[in-house]
Every structure is written in structure tokens, then in C-alpha cells.
Amino acid sequence: MLAAIWMWLELLSRFSMQMSNSQTNIWLIAGIFSCYILLFTTNWQLQWIILTLGLTLGEVLIHLRLHMLITAGEGQVQDVWWLSFLLVRMMSIMIVWMKERFLKGLLGSEQ
């Protein structure tokens, strides 16, 4: 699913004049990916695997769709990967911290 989202957004940005030159495009894509990955897990290993495989498969699909030579590690892909991974990790840490803080407060008041 992540590969399909990446392919759709990347093809949209390549053919849209508004999205092609925008730095907010990278932040938007990273935010969407982070929220999507966070739906499945807060474990960093699984987040890394989902993000890496999703972006790699999406990049292969883009190059096959455009009939281009497949190149690994283009600049925008790396930017989106790092930003998505950092965002999803920060959100995961925040969620785990909030669960511990509020559950400890709720359970501590009952004892």
C-alpha cells in the first residue's frame, strides 16, 4: 500500500507544476507515510522495514510505469525516507510516552 501511495504522489508531483518545485511536497509525503506506518506498529524495526520496502517497491513501479532505467537512491527518495523515518519515530515515542504517563497516573491513583 505504501508503494502505491508513493507511486501516486510521485507521479502526481512529476506532472503537476505546483507540486514539482515545492519543498512542502516532501513534508506532506513524509507526514502521510508516517501516519500510515504508525497505524500498524510503534516498533522501530517494523517501521524501518515497511518504509524501506514500500519506497523501494514504489520507486521500481514508477520507473516501470515511465519506462525509465531503474536507479537506486535518488535524492528525493532519500529525503522522504529520512524525514518519514524521523517523523514516525518521534510520533511513536510521543505515543508510548503518553500511554505510560496517563496509564501510570490512572493506575497509580487507584492503589
C-alpha positions in Angstrom: 0.0 0.0 0.0 2.8 2.4 0.8 4.4 1.7 -2.6 1.1 2.6 -4.3 0.8 5.8 -2.3 4.4 6.7 -3.1 3.9 6.0 -6.8 0.7 8.0 -7.0 2.2 11.0 -5.2 5.5 10.9 -7.1 3.8 10.7 -10.5 1.4 13.5 -9.5 4.4 15.7 -8.5 6.2 15.0 -11.7 3.3 16.0 -13.9 1.9 18.9 -11.7 3.7 22.2 -11.9 2.5 23.3 -8.4 3.8 20.2 -6.7 7.1 19.7 -8.6 9.0 22.7 -7.2 7.6 22.6 -3.7 9.6 21.6 -0.6 6.3 21.3 1.3 5.6 18.3 -1.0 8.4 16.3 0.7 7.0 17.2 4.2 3.5 16.3 3.1 4.5 12.9 1.7 6.6 12.2 4.8 3.7 13.1 7.1 1.3 10.8 5.2 3.8 7.9 5.3 4.4 8.4 9.0 0.8 8.4 9.9 0.2 5.4 7.7 3.1 3.4 9.3 2.0 4.4 12.7 -1.4 2.7 12.2 0.5 -0.6 12.1 3.2 -0.5 14.7 5.4 1.5 17.1 8.2 -1.0 16.8 11.2 0.7 15.1 12.3 -2.4 13.2 9.0 -3.0 11.6 8.7 0.7 10.8 12.1 0.6 9.1 11.1 -2.5 7.1 7.7 -1.1 6.0 9.1 2.2 4.9 12.2 0.8 3.1 10.3 -1.9 1.2 7.4 0.4 0.4 9.6 3.2 -1.0 11.8 0.7 -2.9 8.8 -1.1 -4.5 7.2 2.3 -5.2 10.3 3.5 -6.9 10.5 0.4 -9.1 6.9 0.8 -10.1 7.4 4.4 -11.0 10.4 3.6 -13.2 8.5 0.7 -14.8 5.5 3.0 -15.5 7.6 5.7 -17.1 9.7 3.2 -19.0 12.9 4.5 -17.5 16.1 2.8 -16.3 15.8 1.9 -12.7 18.2 3.8 -10.5 18.5 3.2 -6.8 18.7 6.0 -4.2 17.6 9.2 -5.9 17.8 12.3 -3.8 14.1 12.9 -3.3 13.6 9.3 -2.2 16.3 9.6 0.4 14.9 12.8 1.7 11.4 11.3 2.0 12.8 8.2 3.6 14.8 10.0 6.3 12.1 12.5 7.0 9.4 9.9 7.2 11.5 7.7 9.5 12.3 10.6 11.8 8.7 11.7 12.0 7.3 8.2 12.6 9.9 7.6 15.3 9.1 10.9 17.1 5.4 10.2 16.9 5.9 6.6 18.2 8.0 7.9 21.1 5.3 10.5 21.9 2.5 7.9 21.8 4.4 5.4 24.0 5.3 8.2 26.5 1.7 9.4 26.7 0.4 5.8 27.2 2.9 5.3 30.1 2.3 8.7 31.6 -1.5 8.5 31.6 -1.8 4.8 32.4 0.6 5.2 35.3 -1.4 8.2 36.5 -4.7 6.3 36.2 -3.4 3.1 37.8 -1.4 4.9 40.5 -4.5 6.8 41.7 -6.4 3.5 42.2 -3.9 2.0 44.6 
